[in-house]
């Protein structure tokens, strides 16, 4: 019975590591300086 808890907790930890790695690289790709250099954001003055 305790083996299922260890397996479940290990699986959740593995999902967290994989998901964290995916989000880390995705954020690095989406927040690059090239995006603002190529397509600058125009500031509106009211």
Secondary structure, DSSP 8 states (H G I E B T S, - for coil): -HHHHHHHHHHHHHHHHHHHHHHHHHHHHHT-HHHHHHS-------
